[in-house]
């Protein structure tokens, strides 16, 4: 019986395609001990919708001295705590009129207010969203299964072997440049690309904007979010 693995860094309040990929896999691996990206990424920021269009919520982070450019996700801390109130106020201001804001927001507020570092914030939010969406995929951290692993395609192969998976579900963004399909095939791993198609749903503030944080879907659709996302 085939077993499919998907993996990703734990991003901040990720977009819908992130959760679609988790749901379509048998096991999902949080890449908690890989290198934190240089420059702009979705590790510590994501987009919400405002009356003036999409806007980023960004968390200021701090990299340990001497680790610039090579820090692990698990080593990244918050540069300050001012962002917590800013994000809570921004979400309230822009979504308080959404139909299911009062149902979803207390969970988000709790995680933002109490998380000790970026990794735990992101994973705790992702876990809570998975529960809301009733996604029962097994979810584990890379640090729980491997002490030593390769890079790029070698990492995929190492993880698949560690979780006894014979298929790898990849995103369609940077994944196509990242994956060495011949190398995976030689290792007995079938490469599959996500077939995610972004749904259109009722949002606040006029014309539909895709590729926002999953919070936009949850605040607007509540219990119908799973059906819209996963069918």
N, C-alpha and C positions, 0 to 999 in steps of 0.2 A: 504494500500500500504506500503510495507516494506521500511524502511529507514536505511541505513548503515552508521555507524560512524567509523572512523579511527582516531588514535591519535599518536603523537610522540613528543619528544623533538625536538626543532629546531636545527639541526646539521649544521655544516659548509659544504658548497657545497656538499650535500649528494650524495650517490650512486643512481643508477637507480631504485632499488627496492623501495626506499623512494617515488619517484614520481609516480611509478606504483600504490602504495598503495593509494596515494592521489587521483589519477584518478579513481580508482575503488570504491571509497566511495562517498556517497552523501554529507557528511559533514566531514571535517578534522579539528581536534582540536590541536593547538600548545600547548604543555605542558610548558607554560612559567613560571609557579609559582610552579613547583615541584623541588625537591632537585637536585642540580647540582652533577653529579657523581664524586666520588673519583677516583683517578688514571686515567689511560688512557681510553679514550672513543673517539667517533667521534663528540663530542660536539664542540671541537675547532680544529679539524684536519681532513684531508682527504687525499686520495692518488691521485696523478696524474701520468702520464707516462713520463718517460725520456728515453734517449738513453741507459741508464744503468738499465732499468726496472722501477718498481713502486717506488715512493718516497712520503713521507708524507710532506704536508704543514701543519705546526702547529702554532697556535696562542698562544702566552704566555698570560696567564690570571691571574687576581688578585682576590682573595677571601677576602671579608671584614674581618677585624680582629675580632676574637671572633666567626666567623661563619664557621670556618674550618670544613668541613665534613657535614655541614648542610645549606650551602648557597643555595638560590634559583637561578634558571637560570637568573632571572631578576636582580639579585644583582651582577652578575659577570662582571667585567670590564677588560680592556686590561692592561697587566702589563707594556707595553710600546708601542710606535708607530713604532718602527723599523721594525716590521713584515710586515707592509703595503707595503713598497718598496720591501722587500725581496720576498713577494708573487707575486707582480706585475712583478718583474724581472724574477722570476722562471717560471711563466706562459708564459711570452713572450719568454723566451729562449727556452722552451720545446714545445711550440705550434705555434710559429709564422709561421711555414710552413704548418700548418693545413689549409684545404680549406676554412673554415669559421671563422678563428680566427679574422679577421678584423671586421666581422659582430657582433660577440658575445662579444669580449673583452672589448669594451668601457663600456658596462653595468657592467661587473664584476669590472673593474677598478674604476668606480664611487662609487660602494658600498664599496669596500675595502678602498678607499681613504677617505670616509666621514662618515662611520657608527660610532655612538658615543659609542657603547658597543657591546658585543658579541651577545646578543639576537637580537638586531635590525639589526645587520649585517646579521645574519643567516636568519632571517625571510625575510628581504628585498631581499636577494639573492634567496631564495626559491620562493618568490612571483614572481620575475622577470622570473625565469625559468618556472614556471607554465604558465605565460603569453606566453612565447616563445613556449611552448609545447601545448598551447591552452587547458589547463586543467581548466575546469570551475566549479569544485567542490567548494562548499561553504567552506571557510576557516576562522576560528575564533580562538581566544586565550582562554585558560582555564580561565584566569583572567576576561574575559568578561562575563562569564556565571555562574561561581560559586565562592563564597567566602569561602566555607567550603566543604571539600571533603575527602573521605577515601583514603586508600592506596591499591595498587595492584588491585585485582579484584573489590574491593569496589569503587575505582576510576573510573574504566570502567563503572560500573553500574550507578554511580552518573552522569557521563557525558552523557551516553545514555539517561537517564531520562531528563537531562537538555535540550537536543537537540531533544527530542522525537524520538530517534532511537530505533529500535527493533532488530538490528543486529550489531555486532562488528567485524570489519575486522582487524585481527591481522597479524603481520609478523610471519615468521616461525623460527626466530632465538631464542632469549631468551623468546619469547612469550609463547612457549609451556610449559615452566617451570613456567611462571608468571601467566598464566590464570587458573582460577578455573571454568571449564565448567559447573559443576553441580550447582554452585552458580549463574552463569549467567542464566542458564536455569530456575532456580527457580524464577529469577527476570524477566523472559519473554524475555530474550535476546539471540539471536542465535549467536553462535560463529562460525566465518568463518576464515579460514586461506588463506592468499594470495597465489595465484597460479603462482606467478612471476617466469619466467624462463629467465635467463640472455641471452640477444641476443649477437650474435657475429657480429661485424661490422668492417669496415676498419679503422685501427688506424695507427698512425705514429710509427716508431721505431720497426718494425719487428713483432714477434709473438704476438698474441692477449693476452691481460691481462684483466680479468674480475674484477668487483667490484671496479672500480675506481670512482672518482667524476663524476657527470653528465656532468661537463665541458668537459671531454674527448669526450663524445658523441657529444655534441653541437659544439665543435670546428671542429670535423671531418665530421659531417654529416649535420649540419645546419638545414634547413627546413625539411629534411627527418628524423630528430630525433624522431618526434612524431610517425611516422609510424613504425620505428624500435622498439620503446619502447612499444607502445600500440597496434600495429597492424592495 
